Amino acid sequence: MAKKTGSAPSQKLDQYIIRFPDGMRDWLKAEAEKSGRSMNAEIVYRMELTRGVDLEIDEMKRSRRDAGPVDHIDQELVALRNDIGAIKALLLKRLADGDK
């Protein structure tokens, strides 16, 4: 439903009609007032924030793919947990036996 109307420069920008769930318009209006932005500017600001987060997540996913498989890391963590468990058991046994 994008449409372009009017003669003012801002009127020639893409427009999109959006339906808000109950209460969201009032919340958004209050947030816009708190930040000193118009409702339109608040919506665009929040969309840009979300877009930035999405881009960062995409970059993290790309980095993870480029790093290769991480199965070996999981295996190392399991081995370390087992080692820690064995050390803990040994320490508890020594404490129970009275060795310090």
N, C-alpha and C positions, 0 to 999 in steps of 0.2 A: 503494500500500500504506500510506497514512497511516492511523494508528489511534490511538485515545485509550483509555488503560487506567488502572487504579489510582485511589487516592483522594487522594494527595499533590498539591499544586498543580502541581508540575513534571510529574507523571504525566499531567495533563490537557492538556498542550501537545501540539501535533502531533508525531507520531513518524514516522520513515521509516527503513526498513531499507535499508542500503546495502552493496553488495559491493565490497570493495577489491581492486585488483589485487595480485598477490604483492608483499610487501615494503612496501606503502603503509601498512598499519596500524602496523607497527613504526616506520616513519619518522615517521608522524603522532604516535604515542605519545611518541617521543623529542622531537619538536618541542614537544609540549604540556608535557612535563616541563621543557624548557629555559625555556619562557615562563611556567611556573607556572600553567598552565591545565589544566582537565580536557580529555579528548579531545573531548568534546562542545563545550566552549567554544572549543577550538582550531579545530574544524571550522566553527563558526558565525563565528568571527573571520575565518577565511580566506575564507569565502563572502561576508562583508560587505566585505572588501577587494576581492574580485573584482567585486562588485556596484558598488562605488564607482568602480572603473576603467571598468566598462561604462558607467556614467552619464556619466563624463567623456568617453569616446569618443563617445557619442551627442551630447553637447553640442558637441564639436568638429565633428562631422559637420553638425549643425544650423547652426553658425556658418559653416562653409564653404559650405553651400547658400545661406544668407542673403547671403553676400558676392557671389554671382553667379558667372558663368563665369570661369575663370582662364586661358582660352586666351591672352588678351592678355599675361599674365605670361610664359607659356612662349615666346611670340614675342619678347618683350623680352629674355628670357634668351639666346635664340639670337642675337639681334642683338648683345648685349653680348659674347658669346663670340666672335663674328666680329670685332668691333672689337678685342678683346684679342688675337686671333690676328694681325690686321693690324699692330697696334702692336708685337707681339713680333717679327714678321717684319721690320719696319722697323728696330727696334733691332738685331736680329742682323745685318742688312745693313750698318748704319752701323758696327757693331763690326768686321765683316769688312773694311770699306773703310778702317778706321782712324780714322773720325770718332768723337769722344766728346762 
